[in-house]
Amino acid sequence: MEMIRIEVEQIDEGKRIDVFLADKLPQHSRSYIQKLLKDGLVLVNGEKVKPNHRVKAGTTIDMNIPPPKKISLEPQAIDLDIIYEDDDIVVVNKPQGMVVHPAPGNYSETLVNALLHKCRRLSGIGGVIRPGIVHRLDKDTSGLLVVAKNDNAHKNLSQQIKDRTVKRIYWCIVERNIKHDIGIINAPIGRHPVNRKKMAVLNSPAARTAITHFRVLERFGEYTLVEAKLETGRTHQIRVHMAYIGNPVVGDTTYGSRKQKFRLDGQALHARKLGFLHPVTGQYMEFEAPIPGYFEELLKLLRKNFKNSK
């Protein structure tokens, strides 16, 4: 059992304890921290508290982290586009439609199942269903992500993400024309107050800082090709932020229109570039994933339609 002690500072006064701890310990998900709280493994000044407890400056939080459970997921021989691999990390170009890690009712055909077959060994920090997973992509988002093969690599990469030093650049096609060539969306994101499966921009203590930088790459009249750079990495961040400014990602039926003009299997969102310091050597590494077929075909169609409309 690993014990972690954290002192609450004045700047964090009033935050929900699950949000506060998820910010302080990015290697652990908020849902995992909530489970620790419910199991009585998190104590505030020696007392058990609920996940909605508001922290106070000067208090001491003790967390008892159970040892990682033995991974029991089934390795599966699934083709993967491996961009880079060594003894510590593996960089994958994930296809659209592939789930990153298993969830209740879906314990097969995921990226983790494929990696367990390919790599045999992944870090245990993510727990039973998320071994090696440092950051995620939505099922219907394609592109790059880095996976840790051991705990030291996992901790180092998680810290880089927390420090906002990891470069994560996406390409997306959005609805309507964005007039400004560049911009910054600084709008906090939290769980939707009604639909708990969705995220939303909220003016609430439970919302977390979310910042997206964007640059217009090409315009097609009623559609725009955008490069989006994450400063933070909240769940569904780009999709929520683009919808927030009135330009939902094409194919996103969750945050955009349910009636889609194009027959896509998901949103037109691709993790194009990924850059970070190698967790062992400290060398800066940057990778780029080519635009996938579904994305390229949509671009060709939009260019053709825009040209014919002139």
WOCOR-V673296 format. One record per pair of residues at least 12 apart in sequence whose ideal C-beta (glycine too) atoms are under 6 Angstrom apart, sorted by sequence separation. I is the first residue (numbers start at 0). J is the second residue. D is the distance in whole Angstrom. If there is no record, write none. Layout:
BEGIN
I_J_D, I_J_D
END
This chain:
BEGIN
17_29_5, 20_32_5, 79_91_6, 80_92_4, 189_201_4, 213_225_5, 214_226_5, 242_254_4, 97_110_6, 238_251_5, 250_263_4, 273_286_5, 36_50_5, 44_58_5, 133_147_5, 186_200_4, 189_203_6, 213_227_5, 17_32_5, 43_58_6, 44_59_6, 131_146_4, 250_265_6, 251_266_4, 272_287_5, 17_33_5, 131_147_5, 189_205_5, 211_227_6, 212_228_4, 238_254_5, 250_266_4, 33_50_5, 43_60_5, 93_110_6, 189_206_4, 250_267_5, 5_23_6, 188_206_6, 248_266_4, 249_267_5, 42_61_5, 187_206_4, 210_230_4, 248_268_5, 41_62_5, 187_208_6, 188_209_4, 210_231_5, 187_209_6, 209_231_5, 40_63_4, 133_156_5, 208_231_6, 133_157_6, 209_233_5, 122_147_4, 185_210_5, 269_294_5, 124_150_5, 207_233_6, 101_128_5, 121_148_6, 122_149_5, 184_211_5, 209_236_5, 267_294_6, 100_128_6, 120_148_6, 122_150_5, 100_129_5, 124_153_5, 183_212_5, 211_240_5, 267_297_6, 122_153_4, 182_213_5, 100_132_5, 17_50_4, 181_214_5, 79_113_5, 19_54_5, 180_215_5, 15_51_6, 16_52_5, 77_113_4, 99_135_5, 198_234_5, 75_112_4, 198_235_5, 16_54_5, 75_113_6, 177_215_5, 13_53_5, 14_54_6, 76_116_5, 98_138_5, 74_115_4, 75_116_6, 198_239_5, 74_116_4, 176_218_6, 93_136_6, 200_243_5, 12_56_5, 95_139_6, 188_233_4, 95_141_4, 175_221_6, 177_223_5, 7_54_5, 9_56_4, 94_141_6, 176_223_6, 7_56_6, 172_222_6, 173_223_5, 7_58_5, 92_143_6, 188_239_6, 172_224_6, 173_225_6, 6_59_6, 171_225_5, 5_60_5, 90_145_5, 67_123_3, 170_226_6, 184_240_4, 4_61_5, 88_145_6, 89_146_5, 186_243_6, 169_227_5, 3_62_4, 68_127_5, 70_130_5, 168_228_5, 2_63_6, 87_148_5, 167_229_4, 0_63_5, 1_64_4, 88_152_6, 87_152_4, 163_230_6, 169_237_6, 173_241_5, 177_246_6, 175_246_5, 174_246_6, 173_246_4, 174_247_5, 173_248_6, 174_249_6, 171_248_5, 172_249_5, 222_301_5, 219_301_4, 220_305_5, 219_305_4, 172_267_4, 171_267_6, 171_268_4, 26_124_5, 170_269_5, 169_270_5, 170_271_5, 169_271_6, 168_271_5, 168_272_4, 166_274_3, 165_275_5, 159_275_6, 156_278_6, 155_278_4, 139_265_2, 152_278_4, 139_266_6, 142_269_5, 143_270_5, 140_268_5, 141_269_5, 142_270_3, 143_273_4, 26_157_4, 25_157_5, 136_270_6, 25_160_6, 25_161_4, 143_286_6, 143_288_5, 142_288_5, 141_291_5, 96_264_6, 95_265_5, 15_205_6, 87_278_6, 87_279_5, 90_286_5, 92_288_4, 82_286_5
END
